[in-house]
């Protein structure tokens, strides 16, 4: 009989079977007669005809296999199975039985995820639920792709089965979640086309949600969603034969109920407790004779140490490249730091953005036959992007037509003019646009375009201040 058809074990059945059990029967008799028990046996009590070990109900041998199957229904692994069991049920050697059940599960062994990769940087822990969410796609699994939304505070998981992963469908799923839980402050995603499209960016801006993306070719920067993608794939594939009846939605619902009930390793609370401020009721609750579980007082946070790797402006570095057929690394110079782990590098006349994992230092003598895009030093004064007194210079299209055109005094209002030649970008623009489709510039902001490796125009602006060249970077440019 399948799990869907199997009836759950109730406290009434436990009460009837406890007196017949070879181990629990004598213990029940001793407790009723008021005998003085020593050692661990002193912790046993009687509650509504059932033997309790602390707040955990003792399971007779007859029902231990049924309870193990119930604990393993979601294929969540040994740790989460033990976490659920320690809140509800007990028998001698229960931890060993759970380990054996999980290790001997063929489906779990077949679809178990690869070992977790080493972590580099950790997001700041949010102060409340739904403050920051992480999104990603999983699949295809059984002809379905799943859209995942993970709350960074509670680890609450929302999953939407999808036939097509278009921007329109993605926005529809987010609208549904926002209608039930409200608007988050921050949404984190990878650089998929669904999240970098103009339609999605407009949806984020109109709802006041700050959109952050991971570095190119570095999906682990969005590790919160990546981990749950692997968990979902493993569980659904393991349940494919175990729960062979029912739709994919029924299997997904079974997984979500088990997951939301299980305490999280990091927070030590279940996602439901942190997100809903209560635990959800599942079939495992039927084992307890109306006992309430205790809530721990504090959240345990992992005390991770981050290895700080930094580069300075002007450092010579090797940069990982992905589009060149016979080249893995190119040499460049650090131009600016963008956030904690990202840097802007001048590589053969092109400005690229890279994660620290994609950069390694080299000696100052390591050179290539290239002409850098800028040799002037940058001033230390901070220049704000939204300064209304600064007028934008000619557009990138004008520069590409006349690359040797100098910036006049009209480029920046109130800044002294000095003749500084703008480098020839026409060849770089032509080379980049041959391999990629260039994204349209923001219509209400003219800018000097510098193409990245993906062909997108970077909203970078150069203007003159005395004998120096000032470099401005808008916060809305695309990743290279």
C-alpha positions as CSV (number, residue, x, y, z in Angstrom):
1,X,0.0,0.0,0.0
2,X,1.4,3.4,-0.9
3,X,2.1,6.1,1.6
4,X,-0.9,8.1,0.4
5,X,-3.3,5.3,1.2
6,X,-1.6,4.4,4.6
7,X,-3.5,5.5,7.7
8,X,-1.4,7.4,10.3
9,X,-0.7,6.0,13.8
10,X,-2.7,7.8,16.5
11,X,-2.4,8.2,20.2
12,X,-5.4,5.9,20.7
13,X,-3.6,3.0,18.9
14,X,-0.4,3.7,20.9
15,X,-2.4,3.5,24.2
16,X,-3.8,0.1,23.2
17,X,-0.5,-1.3,22.1
18,X,1.7,0.0,24.9
19,X,0.5,-2.5,27.5
20,X,1.1,-5.4,25.1
21,X,4.7,-4.3,24.2
22,X,7.4,-6.5,25.5
23,X,9.5,-3.6,26.7
24,X,6.9,-0.9,27.5
25,X,4.4,-3.2,29.1
26,X,6.4,-3.9,32.3
27,X,7.4,-0.2,32.5
28,X,3.8,0.9,32.2
29,X,2.8,-1.5,35.0
30,X,5.7,-0.2,37.2
31,X,4.6,3.4,36.7
32,X,1.0,2.7,37.5
33,X,2.0,0.9,40.7
34,X,4.2,3.9,41.7
35,X,7.4,1.9,42.0
36,X,10.6,3.9,42.6
37,X,12.5,3.9,39.3
38,X,16.2,4.7,39.0
39,X,18.4,6.3,36.3
40,X,16.9,7.0,33.0
41,X,13.7,5.2,33.9
42,X,13.0,7.9,36.4
43,X,12.3,10.3,33.5
44,X,9.3,8.2,32.3
45,X,5.8,9.4,33.0
46,X,2.2,8.3,32.0
47,X,0.1,10.7,29.9
48,X,-3.4,9.6,28.8
49,X,-2.4,6.0,28.9
50,X,0.8,6.6,26.9
51,X,4.4,6.4,28.3
52,X,6.2,9.7,27.9
53,X,10.0,10.2,27.9
54,X,10.2,13.9,28.7
55,X,7.8,15.4,26.1
56,X,8.3,12.6,23.6
57,X,5.8,9.7,23.3
58,X,7.3,6.2,23.5
59,X,6.5,4.2,20.5
60,X,5.8,0.4,20.9
61,X,7.9,-1.9,18.7
62,X,4.8,-2.7,16.5
63,X,4.6,0.9,15.2
64,X,8.2,1.9,15.1
65,X,8.5,1.0,11.4
66,X,5.4,3.0,10.6
67,X,6.8,6.1,12.4
68,X,10.1,5.7,10.6
69,X,8.3,5.7,7.3
70,X,6.4,8.8,8.3
71,X,9.6,10.6,9.4
72,X,11.2,9.7,6.0
73,X,8.3,10.6,3.9
74,X,9.9,13.8,2.6
75,X,13.3,12.3,2.0
76,X,14.9,15.2,3.9
77,X,17.9,13.3,5.2
78,X,19.3,12.1,8.6
79,X,19.7,15.5,10.3
80,X,16.1,16.7,9.7
81,X,14.6,13.3,10.5
82,X,16.3,13.3,13.9
83,X,15.3,16.9,14.5
84,X,11.6,16.0,14.0
85,X,11.9,12.8,16.0
86,X,13.5,14.6,19.0
87,X,10.4,16.8,19.3
88,X,7.8,14.0,19.1
89,X,8.8,10.3,19.5
90,X,11.2,8.1,21.3
91,X,12.3,4.5,21.6
92,X,15.6,2.9,22.4
93,X,18.2,3.3,19.6
94,X,15.9,5.6,17.6
95,X,18.9,7.6,16.3
96,X,20.5,4.5,15.0
97,X,17.3,3.3,13.4
98,X,16.9,6.7,11.6
99,X,20.4,6.6,10.3
100,X,19.9,3.1,9.0
101,X,16.6,4.0,7.3
102,X,18.1,7.0,5.5
103,X,21.3,5.2,4.5
104,X,19.4,2.2,3.1
105,X,17.0,4.3,1.1
106,X,17.9,3.5,-2.6
107,X,16.2,6.6,-3.9
108,X,18.0,8.9,-1.4
109,X,21.3,7.3,-2.3
110,X,20.7,7.6,-6.0
111,X,19.6,11.3,-5.9
112,X,21.7,12.6,-3.1
113,X,23.3,16.0,-3.8
114,X,27.0,16.5,-4.2
115,X,29.0,17.8,-1.2
116,X,28.5,21.4,-0.4
117,X,31.0,23.8,-1.9
118,X,33.1,26.0,0.4
119,X,31.5,29.3,1.2
120,X,33.2,32.6,0.8
121,X,30.8,35.4,1.7
122,X,27.6,35.3,3.7
123,X,24.7,37.7,3.4
124,X,23.8,39.7,6.5
125,X,21.0,38.0,8.5
126,X,17.7,40.0,8.0
127,X,16.0,41.3,11.1
128,X,12.5,40.2,10.0
129,X,10.8,37.7,7.7
130,X,10.4,38.5,4.0
131,X,12.8,41.4,4.2
132,X,15.1,39.8,1.7
133,X,14.2,36.9,-0.6
134,X,16.3,34.8,-3.0
135,X,14.8,33.4,-6.2
136,X,16.0,30.8,-8.7
137,X,14.8,28.1,-11.1
138,X,15.1,24.3,-10.6
139,X,14.6,21.7,-13.3
140,X,13.5,20.4,-15.6
141,X,12.2,17.6,-13.2
142,X,9.6,15.3,-14.7
143,X,8.9,17.7,-17.5
144,X,8.4,20.6,-15.0
145,X,10.5,23.6,-14.1
146,X,10.1,25.0,-10.6
147,X,10.4,28.6,-9.5
148,X,11.7,28.9,-6.0
149,X,11.4,31.8,-3.5
150,X,13.4,31.5,-0.3
151,X,13.0,33.9,2.7
152,X,16.5,34.6,4.0
153,X,15.2,35.1,7.6
154,X,13.0,32.1,8.2
155,X,14.2,29.9,5.3
156,X,10.5,29.6,4.3
157,X,10.2,28.1,0.9
158,X,7.6,28.9,-1.9
159,X,7.7,26.7,-5.0
160,X,5.7,27.2,-8.3
161,X,5.6,24.5,-11.0
162,X,6.0,26.2,-14.4
163,X,5.8,24.9,-18.0
164,X,7.7,27.9,-19.4
165,X,10.2,30.2,-17.6
166,X,9.4,33.4,-19.3
167,X,9.6,36.8,-17.7
168,X,5.8,37.1,-17.8
169,X,5.3,33.8,-15.9
170,X,8.0,34.8,-13.4
171,X,6.3,38.1,-12.6
172,X,3.0,36.3,-12.2
173,X,4.5,34.0,-9.5
174,X,6.0,37.0,-7.7
175,X,2.7,38.9,-7.8
176,X,1.0,35.9,-6.1
177,X,3.6,35.7,-3.3
178,X,3.6,39.5,-2.9
179,X,-0.2,39.5,-2.6
180,X,0.0,37.0,0.3
181,X,3.1,38.1,2.1
182,X,3.7,41.7,1.0
183,X,6.6,43.4,-0.8
184,X,10.2,42.5,0.3
185,X,12.9,45.1,0.5
186,X,15.5,43.2,-1.5
187,X,15.2,40.4,-4.2
188,X,18.4,38.5,-5.1
189,X,18.7,36.5,-8.3
190,X,21.3,35.3,-10.8
191,X,21.8,36.9,-14.2
192,X,19.1,34.9,-16.1
193,X,17.3,36.6,-18.9
194,X,14.1,36.5,-17.0
195,X,15.7,38.7,-14.3
196,X,17.7,41.1,-16.5
197,X,14.9,42.0,-18.9
198,X,13.5,45.5,-19.1
199,X,10.0,44.2,-18.1
200,X,11.3,42.6,-14.9
201,X,13.5,45.6,-13.9
202,X,10.4,47.9,-14.4
203,X,8.3,45.5,-12.2
204,X,10.9,45.8,-9.4
205,X,11.1,49.6,-9.6
206,X,7.4,50.1,-9.7
207,X,7.0,48.0,-6.5
208,X,10.0,49.6,-4.7
209,X,11.9,46.3,-4.5
210,X,15.7,46.6,-4.7
211,X,17.0,44.0,-7.2
212,X,20.5,42.5,-6.6
213,X,22.2,39.9,-8.9
214,X,25.1,37.6,-8.5
215,X,28.4,38.0,-10.3
216,X,28.6,36.6,-13.9
217,X,29.5,32.9,-14.0
218,X,29.4,32.9,-10.2
219,X,26.0,31.5,-9.2
220,X,27.2,30.6,-5.7
221,X,26.8,34.3,-4.8
222,X,23.1,33.5,-4.7
223,X,23.8,30.5,-2.5
224,X,20.6,30.7,-0.5
225,X,18.5,29.8,-3.5
226,X,21.1,27.4,-5.0
227,X,21.0,25.2,-1.9
228,X,17.3,24.8,-1.9
229,X,17.3,24.0,-5.7
230,X,19.4,21.0,-4.9
231,X,17.2,20.0,-1.9
232,X,14.1,20.2,-4.0
233,X,15.5,18.1,-6.9
234,X,16.8,15.4,-4.5
235,X,13.5,15.0,-2.7
236,X,11.2,15.0,-5.7
237,X,13.3,12.5,-7.6
238,X,13.4,10.3,-4.5
239,X,9.6,10.5,-4.1
240,X,9.0,9.6,-7.7
241,X,8.9,5.9,-7.0
242,X,8.1,6.0,-3.3
243,X,4.9,8.0,-4.0
244,X,4.1,6.7,-7.4
245,X,0.5,7.8,-7.3
246,X,-0.7,11.4,-7.4
247,X,0.3,14.4,-9.4
248,X,3.5,16.4,-9.3
249,X,1.6,19.0,-7.2
250,X,0.7,16.4,-4.6
251,X,4.4,15.3,-4.3
252,X,5.4,18.9,-4.1
253,X,2.9,19.6,-1.3
254,X,4.2,16.6,0.7
255,X,7.8,17.9,0.4
256,X,6.8,21.5,1.4
257,X,4.8,20.4,4.4
258,X,7.7,18.2,5.7
259,X,10.3,20.9,5.0
260,X,8.4,23.7,6.6
261,X,7.9,21.5,9.7
262,X,11.5,20.5,10.2
263,X,13.8,22.7,12.3
264,X,16.5,24.4,10.2
265,X,20.2,23.7,11.1
266,X,21.2,27.4,11.1
267,X,18.2,29.0,12.9
268,X,17.3,25.9,15.1
269,X,13.7,26.7,14.4
270,X,11.3,25.4,11.8
271,X,10.6,27.8,8.8
272,X,6.9,27.8,9.9
273,X,7.7,28.9,13.4
274,X,9.8,31.9,12.3
275,X,7.6,32.9,9.3
276,X,4.1,32.2,10.7
277,X,5.0,32.5,14.4
278,X,3.6,29.0,14.9
279,X,4.3,25.4,13.8
280,X,2.1,23.8,11.2
281,X,0.2,20.7,12.1
282,X,1.1,17.5,10.3
283,X,0.3,13.9,10.6
284,X,3.2,13.4,13.0
285,X,1.4,15.6,15.5
286,X,-1.3,12.8,15.9
287,X,1.3,10.8,17.8
288,X,1.3,13.2,20.7
289,X,-1.6,13.2,23.3
290,X,-2.2,16.9,23.0
291,X,1.2,18.0,24.2
292,X,2.7,21.4,23.2
293,X,6.3,21.6,21.9
294,X,8.7,24.0,23.5
295,X,10.1,26.9,21.6
296,X,13.8,27.7,22.0
297,X,14.7,31.1,23.3
298,X,17.4,32.3,20.9
299,X,18.4,31.8,17.3
300,X,21.8,30.2,16.8
301,X,23.8,31.9,14.1
302,X,26.9,30.3,12.6
303,X,30.0,32.1,13.5
304,X,31.7,32.1,10.1
305,X,35.1,33.6,9.5
306,X,35.5,35.3,6.2
307,X,38.9,35.4,4.5
308,X,39.4,39.0,3.4
309,X,41.0,39.2,0.0
310,X,41.4,42.8,-1.3
311,X,43.0,44.6,-4.2
312,X,43.9,48.2,-4.6
313,X,43.3,50.6,-7.5
314,X,46.2,50.2,-9.9
315,X,47.1,46.6,-9.0
316,X,48.0,44.4,-11.9
317,X,45.9,41.3,-12.0
318,X,45.0,38.3,-14.1
319,X,41.3,38.2,-15.0
320,X,39.3,35.0,-15.8
321,X,37.7,35.2,-19.3
322,X,35.1,32.9,-20.7
323,X,34.5,33.8,-24.3
324,X,38.0,33.4,-25.7
325,X,38.5,30.0,-27.3
326,X,42.2,29.6,-26.4
327,X,42.6,32.0,-23.5
328,X,41.5,31.5,-19.9
329,X,43.2,34.5,-18.3
330,X,43.9,38.0,-19.5
331,X,45.9,40.7,-17.7
332,X,44.5,44.0,-16.6
333,X,44.6,46.8,-14.0
334,X,42.2,47.4,-11.1
335,X,40.2,50.6,-11.8
336,X,37.7,50.6,-9.0
337,X,36.1,48.4,-6.2
338,X,32.4,47.7,-6.7
339,X,31.0,46.3,-3.4
340,X,32.7,43.9,-1.0
341,X,33.8,41.2,-3.5
342,X,33.7,42.8,-6.9
343,X,36.1,44.9,-8.8
344,X,36.2,46.9,-12.1
345,X,39.2,46.0,-14.2
346,X,40.6,47.6,-17.3
347,X,41.4,44.6,-19.6
348,X,42.8,45.5,-23.1
349,X,40.7,48.7,-23.3
350,X,37.5,47.1,-21.9
351,X,36.1,47.6,-18.4
352,X,34.9,44.3,-16.9
353,X,33.4,43.4,-13.5
354,X,34.6,40.3,-11.7
355,X,34.3,38.5,-8.4
356,X,37.4,38.0,-6.3
357,X,37.3,34.3,-7.1
358,X,37.8,35.3,-10.8
359,X,40.9,37.5,-10.1
360,X,44.4,36.7,-9.0
361,X,47.4,39.1,-8.5
362,X,50.3,39.2,-10.9
363,X,53.6,41.0,-11.0
364,X,54.0,44.6,-12.3
365,X,56.2,43.3,-15.1
366,X,53.5,41.1,-16.6
367,X,52.3,43.1,-19.6
368,X,50.5,42.6,-22.9
369,X,50.8,44.5,-26.1
370,X,47.7,46.6,-25.4
371,X,46.8,50.3,-25.2
372,X,45.0,50.9,-21.9
373,X,41.8,53.0,-22.2
374,X,43.0,55.5,-19.5
375,X,46.4,56.3,-18.1
376,X,45.5,59.4,-16.1
377,X,45.1,59.1,-12.4
378,X,41.8,59.3,-10.7
379,X,41.0,62.1,-8.1
380,X,40.2,61.0,-4.6
381,X,37.2,63.3,-4.3
382,X,33.9,61.6,-4.2
383,X,31.6,62.4,-7.2
384,X,28.0,61.5,-6.8
385,X,26.2,60.1,-9.8
386,X,22.9,62.1,-9.2
387,X,24.5,65.5,-8.9
388,X,22.2,67.8,-10.7
389,X,24.9,70.3,-11.5
390,X,26.8,67.9,-13.7
391,X,25.7,67.8,-17.3
392,X,26.2,64.5,-19.1
393,X,28.6,64.4,-22.1
394,X,27.9,63.1,-25.6
395,X,26.4,59.7,-26.0
396,X,28.4,56.5,-26.8
397,X,27.0,56.6,-30.3
398,X,28.5,60.0,-30.9
399,X,31.9,58.9,-29.5
400,X,31.9,55.8,-31.7
401,X,31.4,58.0,-34.8
402,X,34.1,60.5,-33.8
403,X,36.4,58.6,-31.3
404,X,39.1,61.3,-31.2
405,X,36.7,64.1,-30.4
406,X,37.7,66.0,-27.2
407,X,35.4,66.8,-24.3
408,X,34.6,70.5,-24.3
409,X,33.9,72.7,-21.4
410,X,30.2,72.0,-21.9
411,X,30.6,68.4,-20.7
412,X,30.6,69.4,-17.1
413,X,29.2,72.6,-15.8
414,X,31.4,74.4,-13.3
415,X,34.5,72.3,-14.0
416,X,37.7,73.8,-15.6
417,X,38.4,72.5,-19.1
418,X,41.6,70.8,-20.0
419,X,42.2,69.1,-23.4
420,X,41.9,65.3,-22.7
421,X,41.5,63.0,-25.7
422,X,38.8,60.4,-25.4
423,X,40.2,57.0,-26.4
424,X,39.2,55.2,-29.6
425,X,36.3,53.0,-28.7
426,X,35.0,52.3,-32.2
427,X,37.0,49.0,-32.6
428,X,36.0,47.8,-29.2
429,X,32.3,48.7,-29.8
430,X,32.3,46.9,-33.2
431,X,34.0,43.8,-31.8
432,X,31.6,43.5,-28.8
433,X,28.4,44.0,-30.8
434,X,29.3,41.3,-33.3
435,X,29.0,38.6,-30.7
436,X,26.3,40.0,-28.4
437,X,23.2,42.0,-28.8
438,X,23.7,45.4,-27.2
439,X,21.2,46.5,-24.6
440,X,19.5,49.8,-25.3
441,X,20.7,52.7,-23.1
442,X,18.4,54.4,-20.7
443,X,16.5,56.9,-22.8
444,X,16.4,59.8,-20.3
445,X,20.2,59.7,-19.5
446,X,22.9,60.3,-22.2
447,X,26.2,58.7,-21.3
448,X,29.6,57.8,-22.5
449,X,29.3,54.0,-23.3
450,X,32.1,51.6,-22.6
451,X,31.2,48.1,-23.7
452,X,31.6,45.1,-21.3
453,X,32.4,41.6,-22.3
454,X,28.7,40.8,-22.7
455,X,28.3,43.6,-25.2
456,X,26.2,45.7,-22.8
457,X,27.0,49.4,-22.7
458,X,28.3,50.5,-19.3
459,X,27.0,53.8,-18.1
460,X,30.4,55.3,-17.4
461,X,31.1,59.0,-17.6
462,X,34.5,60.8,-18.0
463,X,34.8,64.5,-17.3
464,X,37.7,66.8,-16.6
465,X,38.7,68.5,-13.4
466,X,41.9,70.5,-13.7
467,X,44.5,68.1,-15.1
468,X,42.7,65.0,-13.8
469,X,40.1,62.7,-15.4
470,X,37.1,61.9,-13.1
471,X,35.5,58.5,-13.5
472,X,31.8,58.1,-12.6
473,X,30.0,54.8,-12.5
474,X,26.2,54.6,-12.4
475,X,24.8,52.0,-10.0
476,X,22.4,50.7,-12.7
477,X,25.0,49.3,-15.2
478,X,24.9,45.6,-16.2
479,X,27.3,43.0,-15.1
480,X,30.0,42.0,-17.7
